[in-house]
Each structure stands twice: as structure tokens, then as C-alpha cells.
Amino acid sequence: MTGLAPVASAHDAQSGQWYLKSMQAEEMWEVSTGKGIKVAVIDTGVDSSSPSLRGRVLPGKDVSGAPGDENHDDNGHGTTTAELIAGSGDDGTLKGLAPDVKIIPFRTSLEQVKGADREEDHVGEAIKAAADSDAKIINMSFAGAPYPAIRDAVEYAAKKGKLLFAGTGNDAENGNEINYPAAYPDVAGVAALDRNGKVAKYSTHGEQTTLSGPGLDIPGWCDGKLERYCSQGGTSAATAIASASAALIWSKHPKWTSNQVLRVLMQLGDHHNDPSKYVGYGAVRPRLNLLENKGDPGDPDISPLTGERTLHTKPDKPKSQSKDSAKGDAPDKVKVADSQSGGGNGWVLPAVGIAAGIIILAGCGFAVVRLRRN
């Protein structure tokens, strides 16, 4: 993270969560709070002692090789991610968009994990462990280069019915490199939007972008001490909010599959008819399903990302698409439209009455994977 702007105290954090009102969170919570859904957070660890996460963190796994366990978070990134998904808001901490979700943490060898094993990347191991857990959704708020172990783990998780989200990255102003795991065919890549529904200038874009979510001026822990929140920005936060949005819908429709939940989220995006390389199918808008019953779940076994059968198929059935390709050749691929707006009037409420919150952009709260670049 760079350029973090500290907040006076933890009690100011919720005033900076401008998107909760924009997304009509209070109204959605009358219908769904994410109860019954577990989300795997693959990150720098999740500190279960945070007031926001008490009673919300289940046993996970540490594959980082660093001292401590999955509940040890030197950086604060993983804890912030978990709070954005499932935080209680107690004692002025962050309020999660899906506050009754349970978090399963998987600490892996991300750059911010002190003492992590740098000789061999363990992200693929973490994804496979998450796939073998009770989690329905796997949140990956990180990005990096393509790596075979991660590619294979992603395919494994998709076949086990997991819904995978990853940040597209924060490289738009620095080469706009395609990042993984967001660019793998079975992963929904998430871009970052500001409070006006426009893509953040740093949000990496391309055909790997599936959805977008709030990711600018979002409060998060300044570090692992959990003493202060800082104003941050990045596709990390947007990914967490996308995962929480999926949890809200899945909790309301527990018999749906991962394909159906994602298909509805894509349909509800304001760019569902003209997907953009900047915002994908548009901003996550779970309220349209929860409050207005919109969205057709469609075939439970067919992926809306690739058009291929991912469920109820033999594990060793070859995929027609190259494993190393992005979603580019998928039937429902994101077209390279030029629109940079992901919200418009569809999810951003009028400015009147929205708390000003934290207004200083503080760089990108985004964990970068230690991967070998091909």
C-alpha cells in the first residue's frame, strides 16, 4: 500500500463507507445478510481479534511458511478484506456488506506477508485448500503473473462449484498488464469504481474484466496493528464487495449454483448489453435481485464466463479453451467497449444525503503475488 491517509480513529471508518448507502445496504439486509454462506479469503491472514470479526472467522489454513497462523496478519490487508465482506461494524469498525457471512482465512505467500517462503509460491495450494473447504465463494484480492499451479487450482475450484473473484489489478497507469488469477477463464475479474460509478484511473482493464465495484476512498486498516483505518483505493476492496454481493444473493437462493449466482450478477450490471473492458458487465447491484427479484439464473451447470459445462462433468474432461488463455474466446466474453462508467444512475444515489466520508485517495490497498513472470 502506498500513500495511505490516516483516519482520526476507528470510529470514523463507517462514515467512509459511502457505498453502503449507494447500494441500499440497509434495505437489502431486510431480505438477506449472507447468512449460511462461507467465504474463503486468500490473503495476508485474517486477524479474528478485530471487533468487527469476532465470531465470524472459522478455522482456515496457513500455507505461507511465515511465523504464525492464518489469524496472524502483519499487514492488515486480509483483515480489511474480511471486514468489507462480513464485518459487524462493532466499536466503529467496518460494516460488511454481508454481515452474517462466515470467513475462512487462508494465509499465503503474498508480498506483504513477513517471513513468507519466497522460494516457492503457495497461492495454488491455498486455492485448492479453499476449494476443499465449506466455502462457496473464494475471494482473491491480489494479482500477479500467470503461474501453472494457480491456473490448475482455479480449474479445480471451479469444478467443485466454487465462485471465484479476483481483482483485475491497479496497473492501468503503469503498463496496464494483464493480471492473474483474474484473467483465468473461471475467475470473475473485478475492477474498481469511484462514488460516481466511474472506473478508477488506476484500475487495470481489458477483456478479463467481468464486473466492477466500489474501490476508491474505501477505509481499511493502516497496518496489522489494527489501531487506525486509512483511506485506501484498489481493486482489492472492489473484489471483496463483489464477493459480499454474491453472498447476499446466494443466501437468498441457497439452491442456486455458482454459475447461476454469477450469471445473475452479470445480468444485473448496467453494462450487461454492452460489456466494457473497463467495467465489464457493470457494477455489482445485488439489490436488483434482492429487492426487485430481477435476474434469470439459467443453466446451473454452464459457466456464464466460458459457456462451458463446469459442474456435473468428469474432472479430467478437457476444456476446449487453452488453459493459459484469458476469457477472450468465451461466448460471453467482455467486448472491448470504451465505456468507463460502471454505475451511472443504476447504483449511485444522488449526492445529497451521502456522507462525505474519507476523500483523500491513498493509493492501492492491494496485495501483489510473488510470482515468476513468464
C-alpha positions in Angstrom: 0.0 0.0 0.0 1.2 3.5 -0.7 0.2 7.0 0.2 -2.2 5.9 3.0 -4.2 8.8 4.5 -4.8 8.0 8.2 -8.3 8.4 9.7 -8.6 10.1 13.1 -9.8 6.9 14.8 -11.5 3.6 14.1 -14.8 5.3 14.9 -14.6 7.3 11.7 -14.4 4.2 9.5 -18.1 3.7 8.7 -18.5 7.3 7.7 -16.2 6.5 4.8 -18.2 3.5 3.6 -20.1 5.7 1.1 -21.1 2.7 -1.0 -23.4 1.2 1.7 -26.0 3.8 1.2 -25.4 3.9 -2.6 -26.1 0.2 -2.8 -29.1 0.4 -0.4 -27.5 -2.0 2.1 -30.0 -1.3 4.9 -32.9 -2.3 2.6 -31.0 -5.4 1.3 -30.4 -6.6 4.8 -34.1 -6.8 5.4 -34.0 -9.6 2.8 -30.5 -11.1 3.1 -27.5 -10.7 5.3 -25.4 -13.5 3.8 -26.4 -16.0 6.5 -25.4 -19.6 5.7 -22.7 -18.5 3.3 -19.0 -19.0 3.9 -16.3 -17.0 2.0 -12.7 -18.1 1.7 -10.4 -15.1 2.0 -7.0 -15.9 0.4 -4.8 -13.1 1.6 -2.2 -11.9 4.2 -4.2 -13.6 7.0 -7.3 -12.5 8.9 -7.0 -11.2 12.5 -10.0 -12.7 14.2 -9.5 -10.5 17.3 -10.8 -7.4 15.4 -14.0 -6.3 17.0 -15.6 -6.3 13.5 -14.9 -10.1 13.0 -15.5 -11.6 16.4 -17.4 -14.8 16.0 -17.2 -14.5 12.2 -13.9 -16.2 11.5 -13.7 -20.0 11.2 -10.5 -22.2 11.2 -8.7 -22.0 7.9 -5.1 -22.8 6.8 -1.7 -21.1 6.7 0.4 -22.1 3.7 2.8 -19.1 3.7 5.7 -20.6 5.6 5.8 -17.5 7.7 5.6 -17.5 11.5 2.1 -17.6 13.0 -1.0 -19.0 11.5 -4.0 -17.9 9.3 -5.1 -15.5 12.0 -1.8 -13.6 12.0 -1.9 -10.5 9.8 1.1 -8.2 9.8 -0.2 -6.1 7.0 -3.9 -5.6 7.8 -4.9 -6.2 4.2 -6.5 -9.6 4.7 -8.3 -8.4 7.8 -9.7 -5.4 5.9 -10.8 -7.6 3.1 -12.7 -9.9 5.6 -14.3 -6.9 7.3 -15.5 -5.4 4.0 -17.3 -8.7 3.4 -18.6 -9.7 6.8 -17.7 -7.1 9.4 -20.2 -6.4 12.2 -19.3 -2.7 12.5 -18.9 -3.1 16.3 -17.0 -0.4 18.1 -16.9 1.8 15.0 -15.2 -0.8 12.8 -16.1 -1.6 9.2 -19.6 -2.8 8.4 -19.5 -5.7 5.9 -21.9 -5.7 3.0 -22.9 -9.3 4.0 -22.5 -9.1 7.8 -23.7 -12.7 8.6 -21.2 -14.4 6.3 -18.6 -16.6 7.9 -15.0 -16.1 6.8 -12.5 -18.9 6.3 -9.0 -17.4 6.1 -6.1 -18.8 4.0 -2.8 -17.1 4.5 -0.4 -17.5 1.6 2.9 -16.1 0.4 1.8 -12.7 -0.7 4.4 -9.9 -0.8 3.1 -8.3 2.4 3.4 -11.5 4.5 6.5 -11.0 6.6 8.7 -14.1 6.6 6.8 -15.9 3.9 8.6 -18.5 1.9 9.9 -16.7 -1.2 11.4 -19.8 -2.9 8.1 -21.3 -3.9 4.7 -19.7 -4.3 1.9 -21.2 -2.3 -1.1 -19.4 -3.8 -2.2 -22.5 -5.8 -2.1 -24.6 -2.6 -4.2 -22.0 -0.8 -6.8 -22.0 -3.6 -7.0 -25.8 -3.6 -7.4 -25.8 0.2 -10.2 -23.2 -0.1 -11.8 -25.4 -2.8 -11.8 -28.4 -0.4 -13.4 -26.3 2.4 -17.0 -25.4 3.0 -16.6 -22.0 1.4 -18.9 -21.3 -1.5 -17.0 -18.2 -2.6 -13.3 -17.7 -2.9 -12.1 -14.1 -2.6 -8.7 -13.3 -4.1 -7.8 -9.6 -3.6 -4.5 -9.9 -5.3 -2.9 -10.0 -8.7 0.3 -11.2 -10.5 1.7 -13.1 -13.4 0.4 -16.4 -14.8 1.5 -19.4 -12.9 0.6 -23.1 -13.6 -0.1 -24.0 -10.0 -2.6 -21.2 -9.7 -4.2 -22.0 -13.1 -4.7 -25.6 -12.1 -6.0 -24.7 -8.7 -8.6 -22.3 -10.2 -9.8 -25.0 -12.6 -10.1 -27.4 -9.7 -12.1 -25.0 -7.6 -14.5 -24.2 -10.4 -15.2 -27.8 -11.0 -16.0 -28.1 -7.3 -18.7 -25.4 -7.6 -16.8 -22.5 -6.1 -17.4 -19.0 -7.2 -14.1 -17.2 -7.7 -13.5 -13.4 -7.6 -10.1 -11.7 -8.1 -9.0 -8.1 -8.6 -8.0 -7.0 -12.1 -5.1 -5.1 -10.6 -4.0 -1.5 -10.2 -1.7 -1.2 -13.2 -3.7 0.9 -15.6 -1.3 3.8 -15.3 1.8 1.6 -15.3 1.6 -0.6 -18.4 -1.9 -2.0 -17.8 -0.6 -5.5 -17.7 -3.0 -8.4 -17.7 -3.1 -9.8 -14.2 -3.9 -13.3 -12.9 -5.8 -15.1 -11.4 -8.4 -12.5 -12.7 -7.6 -13.4 -16.3 -8.1 -17.1 -16.0 -11.3 -18.3 -17.7 -13.0 -19.5 -14.5 -12.4 -16.3 -12.4 -14.6 -13.2 -12.4 -12.2 -10.2 -12.6 -13.3 -7.2 -10.7 -12.5 -3.5 -11.5 -12.7 -0.5 -9.1 -15.2 2.3 -9.3 -15.4 5.7 -7.7 -18.5 7.0 -5.9 -19.9 8.4 -9.2 -19.7 5.0 -10.8 -16.7 5.7 -13.0 -13.8 3.4 -13.2 -10.8 4.4 -11.1 -7.9 5.7 -13.1 -5.5 3.0 -11.8 -7.9 0.1 -12.3 -6.4 -2.4 -14.8 -8.7 -3.0 -17.7 -9.1 -5.5 -20.5 -11.2 -8.4 -21.6 -10.6 -10.1 -18.3 -12.8 -7.6 -16.6 -16.1 -9.2 -15.6 -17.7 -6.9 -13.0 -16.8 -3.8 -11.1 -17.5 -2.5 -7.6 -16.7 0.3 -5.2 -12.9 0.7 -4.9 -12.0 4.3 -4.4 -11.8 6.1 -1.0 -12.5 2.9 0.9 -11.3 2.7 4.6 -9.0 -0.1 5.6 -6.6 -0.9 8.4 -3.4 1.1 8.1 -1.3 -2.0 9.2 -1.5 -5.1 11.2 -1.6 -3.3 14.5 -5.4 -2.6 13.9 -5.1 0.8 15.6 -6.3 3.1 12.8 -8.1 2.9 9.5 -6.6 4.7 6.4 -8.3 5.8 3.3 -7.3 3.4 0.5 -8.1 2.5 -3.0 -7.8 -0.5 -5.2 -9.5 -3.5 -6.8 -8.9 -5.4 -3.6 -11.9 -3.6 -2.0 -14.0 -3.9 -5.1 -13.3 -7.7 -5.1 -14.4 -8.0 -1.5 -17.6 -6.1 -2.2 -18.3 -8.3 -5.2 -17.8 -11.4 -3.1 -20.2 -10.0 -0.5 -22.8 -9.1 -3.2 -22.7 -12.7 -4.4 -23.1 -14.0 -0.8 -26.2 -11.9 -0.4 -27.8 -13.4 -3.5 -26.7 -16.9 -2.7 -28.1 -16.7 0.8 -31.5 -15.8 -0.6 -31.2 -18.6 -3.2 -29.4 -21.4 -1.4 -30.2 -24.0 -4.1 -28.5 -22.0 -6.9 -25.1 -22.9 -8.2 -22.0 -20.7 -8.5 -22.8 -20.4 -12.2 -26.3 -19.1 -11.5 -25.2 -16.6 -8.9 -22.6 -15.1 -11.1 -24.9 -15.1 -14.2 -27.4 -13.0 -12.3 -24.8 -10.6 -11.1 -23.6 -10.2 -14.7 -27.2 -9.7 -15.9 -27.8 -7.0 -13.2 -24.8 -5.0 -14.2 -25.7 -1.7 -16.0 -23.5 -2.8 -18.9 -25.0 -6.3 -19.4 -25.9 -5.5 -23.0 -22.6 -3.7 -23.9 -19.8 -5.1 -21.6 -16.8 -2.8 -21.4 -13.1 -3.5 -21.0 -13.1 -1.0 -18.1 -16.1 -2.1 -16.0 -17.1 -5.5 -17.5 -20.8 -6.1 -17.3 -21.0 -3.2 -14.9 -21.3 -2.5 -11.2 -22.4 -5.2 -8.8 -26.1 -4.5 -8.0 -27.4 -7.2 -5.8 -30.4 -5.1 -4.7 -32.0 -5.6 -8.1 -32.3 -9.3 -7.3 -33.0 -9.0 -3.5 -35.5 -6.2 -3.7 -36.9 -6.4 -7.2 -36.4 -10.2 -8.0 -34.6 -9.5 -11.2 -32.2 -11.9 -12.9 -32.6 -15.2 -14.6 -30.2 -17.9 -13.1 -30.3 -20.0 -16.2 -28.5 -23.4 -16.6 -26.9 -24.4 -13.2 -24.0 -26.3 -14.9 -22.9 -23.9 -17.6 -20.4 -21.1 -16.8 -21.5 -17.7 -17.8 -17.8 -16.8 -18.3 -16.9 -19.5 -20.8 -20.2 -21.1 -21.9 -18.7 -24.5 -20.9 -20.0 -27.1 -18.5 -18.1 -26.7 -15.3 -20.4 -28.7 -13.0 -21.6 -32.3 -13.2 -18.8 -33.2 -15.6 -15.9 -35.6 -15.3 -12.9 -34.0 -13.5 -10.5 -34.9 -16.3 -12.7 -33.7 -19.1 -10.5 -31.4 -21.3 -11.6 -27.9 -21.8 -11.9 -26.6 -25.4 -10.1 -23.4 -24.4 -6.4 -23.1 -23.8 -5.6 -23.2 -20.1 -3.3 -20.2 -20.4 -5.8 -18.0 -22.3 -7.9 -15.4 -20.7 -11.6 -15.2 -21.2 -11.1 -13.7 -24.6 -12.6 -16.5 -26.7 -15.5 -17.3 -24.4 -19.1 -16.9 -25.8 -19.9 -14.4 -23.2 -16.5 -12.6 -23.3 -16.3 -8.9 -22.4 -16.3 -6.8 -25.5 -13.7 -4.1 -25.7 -16.2 -1.2 -25.5 -14.8 2.2 -24.3 -17.3 2.9 -21.6 -15.6 3.8 -18.3 -18.8 4.1 -16.3 -20.0 1.2 -14.2 -22.7 2.7 -12.1 -24.4 5.7 -13.6 -27.8 6.2 -12.0 -28.2 2.4 -11.7 -26.4 2.1 -8.3 -25.1 5.5 -7.3 -27.7 7.5 -5.4 -27.9 11.3 -5.7 -25.1 13.0 -3.8 -27.5 14.7 -1.4 -27.5 12.8 1.9 -24.5 10.7 1.2 -21.8 11.1 3.9 -18.7 12.7 2.7 -16.6 10.1 4.4 -12.9 9.9 3.6 -12.0 11.9 0.5 -8.2 11.6 0.1 -7.1 8.9 -2.3 -4.4 6.8 -0.6 -3.0 4.6 -3.3 -3.9 1.0 -3.8 -4.5 -1.3 -0.8 -3.6 -4.3 -3.0 -1.6 -7.4 -2.3 0.7 -8.4 -5.1 1.5 -12.1 -5.5 5.2 -13.1 -5.6 5.0 -15.0 -8.9 7.6 -15.7 -11.6 6.8 -13.7 -14.7 6.6 -15.6 -17.9 
